[in-house]
Amino acid sequence: MDFARGAAREIGLQGGIALLMVSEHEAEEGVEEAVALGWLRRLGLQPYRLRVSGHYYPHEFARLVGLVKPREIVPVHTKEPGLMLRLFEKIAYKE
C-alpha cells in the first residue's frame, strides 16, 4: 500500500478524482468494482461511481465534460480514443 501511495505522489495523482462508470451488467458483479475502488483510494484518488448504460453521443459527452470539468481524460474501452481526445480538446474546461 505504501508503494501505491508513493507512486501516486510521484506521478501526481494525489487529490485527484476518478469516475468509475459501471454498466448495468457490471453493477451486478460487484467484486471487480470493489477491487477497483480500493485501488483508486490507495492511489489517493477520490472515486465516484456512475451507473451508465449504452454509449454517449457527442452532445451528451460534451454535457458531461461541462458538468465535471476534468483537466484531462483517459479514454478506455473505446474504438476511437483519438476522436474522444479531439472532442475533449474542443470542449474542455480551461482555467
N, C-alpha and C positions, 0 to 999 in steps of 0.2 A: 504494500500500500504506500509506503514512503517513496518507493521508486516512481509510482504513478503520479504522486503529488509533485515530486521533484521534476519529472518530465513535463508535467503540465505547466509549472512555473517557467521552465526553460523555453518552452515554445509559446508561452503567453496565453494559456487557456484559463488561468485562474480568474474567477469572477465572471466568466462568460455564461451564456445561456445556450442550451441545446433544446431544440424542438424535436421530440420523438413522435413522428407521425405514424400511427398504427392503423392498419385497415381493420375492418370488422372481423375478418378471418384471423388475423394475427392477435387481436384483442382476446380471443378465446383461449389462446395458447398460454399467455401469461408468463411462463418460466423464462423464455428468452428476453422478454421485456424487463423482467425483474433484474436479470443479469446486466442488461444494457443500462438500466437506471443506476444500478450500483456502481458500474464503471464510470459513468458520467459524473456521479457525485464524487468518486475518488479522485477524478481528474480536476476537481474544483469547479465544475460546471453546475449550474442550476438547471436541472432538466424539467421540461414541461411536456406533458403527454397530450397529443391531439389525436382524437379518433377521426379518421378520414376514410372515405371510400371513393373509389373511382380516381379520375385524373383531373388536374386543373386545366382549365382553358387559360390562355394568356391573360385575359382581363381579370380572372379570379386570382391568378398568381400575382398580378400587379397589385390587386387589393390587399392580399396577404402581406406582401412586402411593404406596402404603405402602412399597414397596421402595426407590424412587428418592427420595422425599420432596422433590419440587420445590416451590419457593416460589410459582411461578406456571406456567401453561401457556398456549400459544398454539395453539388448535385450527386445524388446517389440513386441507383435503380432507375435510370432513365436511358432511353436510346439516344437522346440528343442533349448531352451535357453542355456542349458548346452553345447551342441555341438558348438554353436556360441561362447561361452566364451572360450572353449578349443581351438578353431581355432584362436581366437583373441590372446590368450596367446602365441601361437606358432609364430604368425606373428607380434605381437605388437612392436611398436617403443620403443626402450629402450634408455633412456638418459645416 
